[in-house]
Amino acid sequence: MTIHIGAAPGEIAETVLMPGDPLRAEWAAQTFLDDAKCVNRVRGMLGYTGTWKGNRVTIQGSGMGMPSLSIYANELIRDYGARTLIRIGSCGAMQHSINIRDVVIAMTASTLSTPSRGIFKELNYAPCADYALLEAAVASARKKDSAVHVGGIYSADVFYDERPDLNEQMIRHGILGVEMEAAELYTVAARHGVRALAIMTVSDHLLTQDALPAEDRERSFGDMVEIALEAAFA
């Protein structure tokens, strides 16, 4: 048990999927895992452990933003022995070639700042995914005939962005989409020598202003969870 996770020793699997929304963690566990058991309720940040095709998996909510994600990633790795962490979430598309419901897999994650920024001082550290996980996720997405985009994303530290000039530069430099957690996940994973990947479903589009209707989200997010699980155990 840690400050933020109430699971007993042995109740967290080495493979952890991390949606931001704790209710999405509950939905994913009930939908994809066998014998799913709730192992964390502290602060309402639900976590479940079960099995997928005989493999133990934990699905633990991370909350919104990099500070919250950092807390859960650090405790999962340091105190519970997690070795593979995969973010499953949503993102806003930043390129015309990307459509609503497409899957974005983050090779790298640019950011203005993360909770780990102070460690590097003057160094501009470049957070990146575990290549084996990334390769397996791309293979899984293509096997499903999912529309998948692989490349750099932008991890913002604010939701209500008032920097249109910065967005213009992200778009100009080929950034695929914006979300709020991956850069810190990749940095924490690198620091502890574990594997990390971020897989996102496009829920809205910054250029076209399109958005995924609520009733269509479940199937689209379901594809993303399956890709993450197949990548973890490829």
Residue pairs with C-beta under 8 A, 6 or more apart in sequence:
1 7
1 8
2 75
2 79
2 80
3 75
4 42
4 43
4 45
4 71
4 72
4 75
5 12
5 40
5 42
5 47
5 60
5 72
5 75
5 76
5 79
5 80
6 39
6 40
6 41
6 42
7 39
7 40
7 47
7 49
7 80
8 39
9 80
11 37
11 39
11 49
12 39
12 47
12 49
12 58
12 60
12 76
12 80
12 81
12 82
13 49
13 56
13 57
13 58
13 82
14 56
14 81
14 82
14 83
14 84
15 55
15 56
15 57
15 58
15 82
15 83
15 84
15 86
15 232
15 233
16 57
16 58
16 59
16 60
16 76
16 82
16 84
16 85
16 86
17 25
17 28
17 57
17 58
17 59
17 60
17 86
17 87
17 88
17 225
17 228
17 229
17 232
18 59
18 60
18 61
18 62
18 69
18 72
18 73
18 85
18 86
18 87
18 88
18 181
18 185
19 25
19 28
19 59
19 61
19 62
19 87
19 88
19 89
20 61
20 62
20 63
20 64
20 69
20 89
20 180
20 181
21 61
22 44
22 45
22 46
22 61
22 63
23 46
23 61
24 61
24 88
24 221
25 46
25 47
25 48
25 59
25 60
25 61
26 38
26 46
26 48
27 218
28 59
28 88
28 221
28 225
29 36
29 48
29 50
29 59
30 36
30 48
31 222
31 225
32 52
32 222
32 225
32 226
32 229
33 48
33 49
33 50
33 51
33 52
33 57
33 59
34 50
34 51
34 52
35 50
35 51
36 48
36 49
36 50
36 59
37 48
37 49
37 50
38 46
38 47
38 48
39 47
39 48
39 49
39 58
40 46
40 47
40 60
45 60
45 61
45 62
45 63
45 72
46 60
46 61
47 58
47 59
47 60
47 61
48 58
48 59
48 60
49 56
49 57
49 58
49 59
50 56
50 57
51 57
52 229
52 233
53 229
53 233
55 232
55 233
57 229
57 232
58 76
58 82
60 72
60 76
61 72
62 68
62 69
62 72
62 73
62 87
62 181
63 69
63 71
63 72
64 159
64 180
65 157
65 159
65 180
65 181
66 111
66 114
66 115
66 155
66 157
66 180
66 181
66 183
66 184
67 115
67 184
69 87
69 181
69 184
69 185
70 114
70 115
70 116
70 184
70 188
73 85
73 184
73 185
73 188
73 189
74 188
76 82
76 85
77 83
77 85
77 188
77 189
77 192
77 194
78 192
82 194
83 194
83 195
84 133
84 194
84 195
84 196
84 232
85 185
85 189
85 194
85 195
85 196
85 197
86 133
86 196
86 197
86 198
86 199
86 228
86 231
86 232
87 181
87 182
87 185
87 196
87 197
87 198
87 199
87 200
88 199
88 200
88 221
88 224
88 225
88 228
89 179
89 181
89 198
89 200
89 201
90 179
90 200
90 201
90 202
90 203
90 204
90 221
91 104
91 153
91 176
91 177
91 178
91 179
91 200
91 201
91 202
91 203
92 177
92 178
92 179
92 202
92 203
92 204
92 205
92 206
93 99
93 100
93 102
93 104
93 176
93 177
93 202
93 204
93 205
93 206
93 207
94 154
94 167
94 170
94 171
94 175
94 176
94 177
94 178
94 206
94 207
95 149
95 171
95 174
95 175
95 176
95 177
95 207
96 207
96 208
97 149
98 104
98 149
98 176
98 177
98 202
98 205
99 147
99 202
99 205
100 202
100 203
100 204
100 205
100 210
100 211
100 212
101 147
101 201
101 202
101 212
101 216
101 220
102 146
102 147
102 148
102 149
102 201
102 202
103 141
103 146
103 147
103 148
103 149
103 199
103 200
103 201
103 202
103 223
103 224
103 227
104 148
104 149
104 150
104 153
104 176
104 177
104 199
104 200
104 201
104 202
105 129
105 134
105 137
105 138
105 141
105 148
105 149
105 150
105 197
105 198
105 199
105 200
106 129
106 151
106 152
106 153
106 176
106 182
106 186
106 197
106 198
106 199
106 200
107 128
107 129
107 134
107 150
107 151
107 152
108 126
108 127
108 128
108 129
108 151
108 152
108 153
108 186
109 127
109 128
109 152
109 153
109 154
109 155
109 182
109 183
109 186
109 198
110 152
110 153
110 154
110 155
110 170
110 175
110 183
111 127
111 154
111 155
111 156
111 157
111 183
111 184
112 156
112 157
112 166
113 157
114 127
114 155
114 157
114 183
114 184
114 187
115 184
116 125
116 184
116 187
116 188
116 191
119 191
125 187
127 182
127 183
127 184
127 185
127 186
127 187
127 190
128 186
129 186
129 196
129 197
129 198
130 189
130 195
130 196
130 197
132 195
132 234
133 195
133 196
133 197
133 231
133 232
134 150
134 197
134 231
136 230
136 231
136 232
136 234
137 197
137 199
137 227
137 228
137 230
137 231
138 148
138 150
139 234
140 226
140 227
140 230
140 231
140 234
141 148
141 227
142 148
144 223
144 226
144 227
146 223
146 227
149 176
151 174
151 175
151 176
152 173
152 174
152 175
152 176
153 175
153 176
153 177
153 178
153 179
153 182
153 198
153 200
154 170
154 175
154 177
154 178
154 179
155 178
155 179
155 180
155 181
155 182
155 183
155 184
156 178
156 179
156 180
157 180
159 180
161 167
167 178
167 206
170 178
171 206
171 207
177 200
177 202
178 206
179 198
179 200
181 198
182 198
185 196
185 198
186 196
186 198
188 196
189 195
189 196
190 196
197 228
197 231
199 224
199 227
199 228
199 231
200 224
201 212
201 217
201 220
201 221
201 223
201 224
202 212
203 211
203 212
203 217
204 210
204 211
204 212
205 211
212 220
